[in-house]
Amino acid sequence: MQEMKTFINLLEKDFRLLIRDFWGLALLFLMPWALVLMMTCLQDSTFRSINENRVPLYLLDNDCDSLGNMVSRQIYASNIFEVSTEAGGRVLSENELEEAVSRGDYLIGVIIPEHATEQLREKVVRGVERAFNGGDEEEQDGVLEIKILVDPKAKQSFRTSLIRAVRENTLMVQNKILLGEVTRQVNRIVPIPVDLNIKTNELITISESYAQSDKAKIIPNSTQHNVPAWSMFAVFFIVISLAGNMIRERETGCFNRLMTTPCPIHLYVLSKVGVYLCVCMLQLTLMVLTGMYVIPLLDLPALKLGHSIFALFAMSVSSSLAAIGYGLAIGSVARTNQQASIFGAISVVILAAIGGVWIPVFIMPRAMRIISNISPLNWGLNGFNDIFVRDAGFCDIWPYMSASLLFFIITLWISLHSNRKRRI
């Protein structure tokens, strides 16, 4: 009974100590809230469908025939380019287009030369006639060139994708003209009309979708990924406040006065766990509500929680305990407030970086992907992602919860051991 009364008094003391620093407490909520909104807006285009115009492209079709028309249709149909054919109410020349791309007015410029289809057709006709008449090898003709101008700042992926699309469509037109000319030559020889112009453009189609299990029907988007990432960052950033309060108690003599009373060390530490667990859960609740109700007001996708609320609650508690344990360990080991603040802030940023908050783990080098497994932010992020994106249940996230709880137990032991040594 006496221990329970002492524990309640410690809780009240830690709560008063926490709310005394009003602006620091406000930053614990406002900073991650602003980060979630900002990063979701910035990364939304990454998760949107590719059926939205994004890349400014100028198309200069001087051919106006089969080759030019087909390449033009394919560029329009891709829906990843914002295609322009005029600037200022007129068609640009090749030199003007090159200058416009170099200035950054357009990311990509495509120039289809004059009489490109006619030249291609002539090449094919001469080749077929030689094949049917047994003529000599085809002499080297001039090369038919389609120019692609790329802004020096453009990513290599855009350049590679566009060149591949233009090459595929050029070959398609070439094969169509080749089949037509072969048909004409065959019909000159055989009495029965033959048509080799087989339409092959719709025989094979490619569809794109996310791989999902039978129970998971959630489509990944920027909200699903950013809310758990920055929620974990927010939860672990409390180490600065928690460690700072512990050191402040020692510097003001509050810790020494408590140790002269019948106050067990474990109650002193557990009272901080209770207060800061409430703070962490409020932070996570704010992030989830923001994803569900505030982000959709910005014309962004809403957060889907999945079907296991119990798994979400359990993952929230285990991740919060891991962050609290880390703060307790830093606050117990550090000697000054400056040490705790600097080490706490830098270590959380490093753990966030290697844990996949800043950069997705799958694009990291293999060595970094292995190292990321030691970050407690990575465990929490993976657990939340499984719940939000894969619609995972309690059993699915148990490995991440176990790692977080084990981390909490280890750091809690470090805090208890350090405080007992200091008391002695």
QUIGIRA-V524691 format. One line per field, one symbol per residue. ss: DSSP state (@ for helix, = for strand, . for the rest). burial: + if it has 24 or more other C-alpha atoms within 12 Angstrom, else -. A space follows every 10 residues. Layout:
# QUIGIRA-V524691
ss: ???
burial: ???
This chain:
# QUIGIRA-V524691
ss: .@@@@@@@@@ @@@@@@@@@@ .@@@@@@@@@ @@@@@@@@@@ @@@@@@@... ....====== =....@@@@@ @@@@@@@@.. ====..=..= ...@@@@@@@ @@@....=== ==...@@@@@ @@@@@@@@@@ @@@....... .....===== .....@@@@@ @@@@@@@@@@ @@@@@@@@@@ @@@@@@@@@. .......... .......... .......... .@@@@@@@@@ @@@@@@.@@@ @@@@@@@@@@ @@.@@@@@@. ....@@@@@@ @@@@@@@@@@ @@@@@@@@@@ @@@@@@@@.. ........@@ @@@@@@@@@@ @@@@@@@@@@ @@@...@@@@ @@@@@@@@@@ @@@@@..... @@@..@@@@@ @@@@.@@@@@ @@@@@@@@.. ...@@@@@@@ @@@@@@@@@@ @@@@@@@@@@ @@@.
burial: ------+--+ +-+++-++-- ----+--++- +++++++-++ +-++------ ----++++++ +++--+++++ ++-+++---- +++++----- -+-+--++-+ +---++++++ +++--++-++ +-+++++++- ---------- ---+-+++++ +--+---++- -++-+++-++ -+++++++++ +++-+----- ---------- ---------- -------+++ ++++++++++ ++++++++++ ++++++++++ ----++---- --++++++++ ++++++++++ ++++++++++ ++-++----+ ++++++-+-- ++++++++++ ++++++++++ +++++-+--+ +-+++-++++ ++++++++-- +--------- -++-++++++ ++++++++++ ++++--++-+ +++++++++- ++++++-++- ----
